[in-house]
Amino acid sequence: MSLAHLLLRHALQTPDRAAIFNGTVVHATYGLWAARSAALAQRLQAAGLVPGDSVVLFMRNHPRYLEILWAAWWAGLVVVPVNAKLHAREVEWIIDNAQARWAFVTADVAPEALAGLECQIDVETPQADALLAPMDNTAVPAPTERQPDDVAWLFYTSGTTGRPKGVMLTHRNLMTMGLTYFVDVDPVSPADAIVYGAPMSHGAGIYAIPHLMAGARHVVPASGGVDPAELFALGRALGPLSTFAAPTIVKRLVDHAEEAGLTPEDAAQSFKTIVYGGAPMYAADIARALRVMGPRFVQIYGQGETPMVGTALSRAQLADVAHPRYGARMASVGVAQTPVQLRVSDEHGVDLPVGEIGEVLIKGDSVMAGYWRNPDATAAAIRDGWLFTGDVGCLDADGFLTLKDRSKDLIISGGSNIYPREVEEVLLTAPGVIEVAVVGAPDPEWGEVVVAFVVAQPGARVTPHSLDQHCLEHIARFKRPKRYVLVDSLPKNNYGKVLKTELRSRLSGS
């Protein structure tokens, strides 16, 4: 069992069907996609890579992302997708921790050689062309066999200890996610197309799996990112598109539609389905999105540890305005998806009654195998098969989950996860800084922004500019605080623990 067999199946049945698009231009048919992936797989094996070895993908959205992803699986390798916004030092830590041997990059993301690799390939070079060139033989070799519980995708989440944790997702996990999409999110046919505006290293890329299962088309915008005008135009040219988007991206799409004077019928020509998740979406914002673009939205809740599988709020539920509990349902994240069980428990794992607030627990075949080289974190997160998500919420009598809070430290800004501890540890190395506390503040555009409260040494010259420069030298730009608040001291309880609730209250004015 390997995810690569999904590609081989369509390559054998419909080799001439257009599969990957660079903008409106066909980049590969299903037959050519398979031939390129199989050829690269053979060359990776010839270079000495063996099943279970890791390869890093550190690149902007690119048509070759999919070819390399499936090539790795074809060779029985583990893919390590890396956020293109990360700092080189952060990427090198991941390379070392994952024991990755090769990396595929784009020059705009990785202009310099990354330490710790045997080989680094720029996917836009003649070297990459040669590696992906189909073999002379006409028969495409079968993919390397893997077991359902072999790791396929090693996804690094931001860690509360200041270092990210590698989430081990197996072929079974990702197969489960793919099949679940058709039941709980959206049906897909070969005539459909998914567009990758959001990073392919995250949920958007994972949703390539169900669309490949269905033999659909895969569209990478020529810009490689999110340009609302470009996405609407692509939809009109190629047929209504499906996509995954953080709420900030949804807002940009809705803003464009409204500014351009588009009707819901016009929007329907460009978009079939917009799946949103990764951050809270205010009820007013989804109500506006439905009003401007019509019933093309589905909400999902999941984590990297249970990829894209947790709960879903369907387009029918979002459109059912006559339901007596419509307001509450729209504020929820939906009901448990088909392959998982969902509970809300106290700190001891004891189920709580309907309506009471506690930690969200998830169990099923989508739940990760554990954290890479981190048995303690695995044991803390998975108990008796249940994933303790760290998210706080409650269930109603109909099984709808409403999130009340997230794990204490997590900040979600523009759909990206940021853990304060990671930012705090960097700021504590800045000259003149003795104490730091980082919290999230509500923001209408980003959902939340990072705010750092900083205590300086007496007489030290510490400024927001100096702190910002220090952060830019050590962590990804998107993680750095948007505001620096210099204070004489941090509020603490009797045990010396910083009272972040009080800091959040200061920011909100309450």
N, C-alpha and C positions, 0 to 999 in steps of 0.2 A: 504493500500500500504506500503510494507516494502521490503527493500533489502533482508531480510531473505527469502522471497518467491522465490527468484531466486534459492537459494540452495535447498529448499524443492521440487521445480519442477523437478530438475534433480535427486534428491534422490528417487523420486517416479517413474520416467521414466527409469532411468539407474542406479540403486543402486550399481551395481557391477563394474561400470566403474572406473578405476584408476583416482583419482582426485588430490591428493597431494603427492609429492615426496620429500624425504629427500635424496638429491643426486640422485642416480639411484634406490633407494629403495622406494617402495610404502609405504607411511605413512598412507593413508586413501583412500578408495573408496568414491564415492559421497554419498552412503548410510551411511557409517561410519562417514563421515564428518558431515552430518546432524544430526546423532544420538548423536554424541559428543557435537555439538553446542547446540542442543535442551536440552540435559541433563544439560550442564553448565548453560543455560538460566534458567531452572527450579530451579537450586540450587541458582543462584543469586537472583531470586525472593523470594525463601524461606528465604534467608538471609536478606530480607527486602528492596532490591533495587526495585524501581518502575520506570515505563516508564518516560523517561526524565532525570533520574539520569545519572551521568557521570562515566565512568571507563577509567583509563589511561593504555595505552600500551607503556611501556618503556623497550624495549628489542631489541636485535640484530635480524636480519632476522632469522626466525625459523618456521618450519612447523606448530607449534601450533598457530602462529600469526593469520593465516586464520581461524582456528577453534574458537579462542577467539573473533575475530572480528565479525564473523557471530553469535556467541552466544550472544554477546551484542545486536546486532540488533534483534535477535530472542526474546530477553527479552524486547525490546522496549527502550534500553538504548542508550546513546550518547557515541561514542568512541572518546577518546582524544589521538591521536597518537603522541608520543613524540620522537623527534630526539635522537637516542641512544648516540650521542656525547655530549649532554648537560651536564653541571655541575649539581650536585645534588641540589645546591641552586636554580638554574634556574628551575629545575623540580618541586621543592617544591612550587615555586611561581605559576607555572602553575596549580598544584594540588589545591592550595588555590583559585586561580582565577576561575578555572573551577568548583569549589565545588565538585571535584571528591571524591568518597567514596572508591572505590577499585582501585588497580593497579596490573597489571600483568607484571612481569619483568623477565629478565635473570640475574643471579648472577654476570656475568662479567660486566654488565652495571650498576646494582644497588646492590653492595655487602652489603650495609647497609640499614637499614630501612629508608624509606622516611617519613618525618613529614607530618601530616595532614590527614592521611588515617585511615579508619576503618580496612582495611585488605590489605595486600600485599602478592601476590602469586608468588613464583618462579616457572616458567612453567616447570622446569626440576626436580620437586620434586614429591614424592608420594602424597603429598597434591593435586597437580595439576592433577595427574593421577586420583585420586578419584573424583575430581570435573568434569572431562571430561568423566568419565566412563558412557557409555550408560545406560539408565534406563532399568529395567527389562521388563517393558511393551514393546510389539512389535510395537505398533503404535506411531509414532513420533508426538507430539502435534503440532498444528498449531502455527506459530509465532504470537507474540503480534501485533495487528493491530496498524498501525501508519498512520497519515495523510501525504500527499505528502510534505507539508511544515513544518513537524516536523524535528528538527535537528537530523542528523545521525552521523555527523563527525565534531568535533570541532578541527580545525587545527590552531595551534599557529604559526604565522609569527613573525619574528623579527620586532620590532617596532622602529620607528624613535624617540620616546620619551624615549627610553631606556628600555621599557617593551614591550613584545610581545603582539599582539592582537589576540584574538580568532576568527577565521573565522568560521561562522556558515554555514555549508553545509547541506542541507536538503536531504531527500530521493529523491525528485524531481531533485535537482541539480545533484546528483550522477547517477540517472537513465538516465538523459539526457546525461551526459558524456559517460556512458556506451554504449548507443545506437549510439551516434555520432561516436564512435571509428570505427564502421563497415563501415560507409559512408565515412568518411574523412581521416581515418588513415590506416586501414587494415581489410580485411575480416578475420574471424576466424571460424574454424570448430572444431568439437570434437577431430579431430586428431591432432590439434595444441597443442603447449605447450608454456607457458610463464615462463621465469626464472627470479628470483628475486635476482639480484646482487646488485643493488642500494637499498637504505633504503626503507623498506616497509612502513615506517611512512610517506613517501612522495608520489610522483607520481607513483613510481613503484608499491606500494601497492594499490593505487587507480585503476590501470589498472587490478587488479584482477577482478574487476566488469565485464567488457565486456568479459573477458575470462571465467568467471563463466556463464554469460548469454549464451555463446556458448557451454558450457559443455566441455571446453578444460581442459588440464592438467596444474597443477601449480607446478613448480619445485623450491625448495629452495636448493641452493648449500650446500654441507656438510660443507664448510668453513663458510657459513653465510655471505659471502661478495663477492668481486670482485677479482677473480684469473683467468686471461685470459685463461691459460692452462686448468683449471678446467672447465670453461664455454664452451670452444671449445669441450672438451671431452664429456661433458654432452650432447651437441648438437648431436655429432656423435652417442652417445648411445641411446638417446631418440627421435631422429628426430630433424629437424631444429627448433630452438627456436626463440621466440620473446622476446624482452626485452626493457625496458626503461633505458636510460643512459644519464648522463651528458656528455658534450663534452670531459671532461678529461677521462672518462671511454671509450668512443669511441676511443680516441687516444691510450689507452692501448691495446684495442682489435686489432686495426690496427697494432700497433707496433709488437704485438705477431705474427699476421698473416704474416707480412713481414719477421720477424726474423726467423720464422719457415719455410719460403719458400712456404707458402700456396698460391694456385691460387684462383681466384674468385670462381671457381667451388668447390674447397675444402672448402672455407668459406661457400658456400651454403649448404653444408652438415651439418653445425653446426648452422647456423642462417638463419631464414626465414626473420625476420624484426627487425631492430634496430631503435627504435624511440628515437630521441635525442631532448633535450631541456633543459631549466633551466639556460642556459648561452649562450653567443655568441659563434659561431663556425666560425672560419676564413674560407674564401672561399678556400684557399689553403689546409686546413685540410680536408674539405669534399671532395674536388677533389681527394686528395690522398686516402681517405677512399673508394671512389667509384672505384678508379683504383685498389686498393689492394683486396677489398672484394666484389666488384660488386654492382648491384642495389638493395640493401637491406635496404636502409635508408629512413626514413621519419622524417621531422622536424616538431615539434609543438611549438607553443607559447601560453602560458596561464599564469595564476597566481593562487596562492592559493585561491584567491577570485573568480575565474572562473576556476575550476580545470580541467587542461589539455584541456581546450576548449577556443580557441581564434582564432588562424590561424593554417593552416597546409600547408606544402610544400611536395607534394606527391612524391613517388618514381618515378612516370612517369615524373613529372616536373624536378626532379633532374637528370634524365637520358636523358632528351630531349636536348642534346648538339647542335642539329641543329637549335634550336629556335634562332631567331635573337636577342632576349633579354635574352639569357641564363645566361650570366654573372650577370646581374642585378637581375634576378630571384633567382639565387643561393645565392646571398648576402641578399636576403629577407627572411622573415619568412613565406611566402606563403599568402594564401587568407583566408578570414573568413570561419570558419567551419560552417556547415549547420544550427545549431540552434541559431546562434548569428548574430547580426548586428555589424558593425565596422565603426567607424568614427575617423577622426583626427580633433581636434578642437583647438581654441585658449583658453586663460585662462578664457574666459567667456562662453565657451561651444558652440561657434559659429563655424560651419563647415568651414574648410579651403579648398581652391582649390587643385586640383591634384598637387602633387609634393611639396607642402608647408609643412613645418615641424611644428608639434604641438603635443598635448597630445593625446594618444590613448584612445578611449572610446569604451566600449563593452556593449552590451545589449542582454539579452536572458535568457532562463530557466536554464542556468548553473551558472548564477551570484548569489553569496552568498545571504543569507538572511540578512546579516549584521555582525557587530562585536559584540561578546558576551559582554554584560554589558558595552557597550561603544557607546551610542547613538550619541555622538558628532562626533566620528570618522566615524560612519556609515553615518551620514548626509553629511559629507564632501566627502565620497567616492562614494556614490550612489545618483545621482540627476536625478529625473524624470525617474528612472529605468536604467539609464546609469551608468556603473562603470567607474570612472575616475581612470585609471590604474597608473598614475604617470610616465608611460613610454612615451618616445618621439620618433616620427617617422613620416613617410609620406607614402601616398598611391599613386600608379601609376594609369594610365588610365585603367588598367586591374584588379585593385583591389588587387594587391600585396602590402603587407605592409613591409617596410624596417625600422627597428629600428635604430635610430640615437644615442640615448642615453637612459639611464634608469633614474628613479627617482634619483635626485641629490645625495642622500646619499648612495643608495644601492650599495654594493660590492657583486659580485657573484664570489666566489672562489671555484673551484672544484664542481660546481653545488649547493653549499650551500649559502643561503642568509645571508649576514652580514651587519648590519647597523652601521655606524661609531658612531652614538650618543651613542649606547649601550656600545661600547668599550671605548669611551671618558669618559663616566661617571664613569667607573671602574678606569681608569687611573688617573682621577682627585682625587680619594681617596688615591692614592699612596703617601707616605711621600715625601715631597719636591717638588711636582709637582704643578704648578700654572696655566698652560694653556696646552691644548692638541687640536690637530686637526688630525683626522684620514681620510685617503683617500685610494683609490685603485690604485695600480700600475699594468700595463700590465705584464703578466707572460706567457711564452710559454707553461708551463705545467698546471698551475692552472687556466688560463684565467685572473685572477687578484689575487693579494696578498694584505694583509692589511699592510699599512705603517702608523706609528704614528709619528707625529712631536710634540715634547715635549719641553716645556719651564719650567725650574727648578727655584726654589727660589734661590736668591743669596746665595752662600755658601753651598747650599744643595748638598749632595753626591747622585746623581741620575745616575744610570747606566742602560744600556739595560738589563743586567741580573736581576737587582732588579725590573725593570718594568715587565719583563717577568714573574718572580716569583709571583708578585702581581696579574697579569692577571690569571695565572694558579690557583690561590686560589679563584677566583671569577667568572670566566666565562669559557665556554667550550674551550678546547684546540684549536679547529679549528678556533675560532674567534680571537685569540690573534694575535697581529701584527707579521709579519715576519721580519720587520725592525723597529728600533726605531732611529729617527733622532733628536738629541738634538740641539735645536736652541735657540738663544737669545730672539727672538720674532717671532710672527706670522704675516704675511701680512694681513692687514685689510683695508676696505674702510672707507669712511668718517663717516659712521654710526656705525663703530666698528665691522662690520661683517667680519669674517675670509674669505679671498679670497682663497678658496680651488682650484680654477682653477689655480692660480699661483703655489700652492704647487704641483699639478699634473704636471705642466710644468717643475718644477725643477726636478722631477723624470724622466721625459722623455727627459730632456736635451734641450728642445725647448725654 
